[in-house]
């Protein structure tokens, strides 16, 4: 299918240079670019929860021995 695109002059010049350098038609470059954009839009980036762990995994939890009052004091000590 034929269509008309308005492309920024500098971008079109770069695409034409790449087309000439690689021997691929400009149409093929445009199609490849569209495929890449569309495939990345279909696959949203997965969120990775940052690791905010405190202490060593094999060490006992120092907060387990605290009472609720002491634990509350520990939590709100910086406020």
C-alpha positions in Angstrom: 0.0 0.0 0.0 1.3 3.4 -0.8 1.1 6.3 1.6 2.7 9.7 2.2 4.7 10.5 5.3 5.9 13.8 6.6 9.4 13.1 7.9 11.8 15.6 9.4 14.5 16.5 6.8 17.4 15.5 8.9 15.9 12.2 9.8 15.1 11.4 6.2 18.6 12.3 5.1 20.0 9.9 7.7 17.6 7.2 6.6 18.6 7.7 3.0 22.3 7.4 3.9 21.7 4.2 5.8 19.7 2.9 2.9 22.5 3.6 0.4 25.2 2.3 2.8 23.4 -1.0 3.5 21.9 -1.5 0.0 18.4 -1.8 1.4 15.4 0.2 0.1 14.2 3.1 2.2 10.8 1.4 2.3 12.4 -1.6 4.1 14.0 0.7 6.7 10.7 2.4 7.4 8.9 -1.0 7.7 11.6 -2.3 10.0 11.3 0.8 12.2 7.5 0.5 12.4 7.8 -3.2 13.3 10.3 -2.4 16.2 8.1 0.3 17.6 4.9 -1.7 17.4 6.5 -4.8 19.0 8.0 -2.8 21.9 4.6 -1.1 22.4 2.9 -4.5 22.7 5.3 -5.7 25.4 5.3 -3.2 28.2 8.4 -3.2 30.4 8.0 -5.3 33.5 8.4 -3.5 36.8 11.2 -5.0 38.9 10.6 -4.4 42.6 13.8 -3.0 44.1 15.5 -5.1 46.8 15.2 -3.2 50.0 16.2 -6.0 52.3 17.8 -5.2 55.6 20.3 -7.5 57.3 21.6 -10.9 56.3 19.2 -13.6 55.1 20.5 -16.3 57.4 20.8 -14.1 60.5 17.9 -14.1 63.1 15.5 -11.2 62.9 16.4 -8.7 65.7 12.9 -7.3 65.8 11.2 -10.6 66.6 12.1 -10.3 70.3 10.6 -6.8 70.7 7.1 -6.2 72.2 4.6 -4.2 70.2 5.4 -1.1 72.2 9.1 -1.5 71.6 8.5 -2.2 68.0 6.4 0.9 67.6 9.2 2.9 69.3 11.7 1.4 66.8 9.4 2.2 63.8 8.7 5.9 64.8 12.1 6.7 66.3 13.1 8.8 63.3 10.0 11.0 63.3 
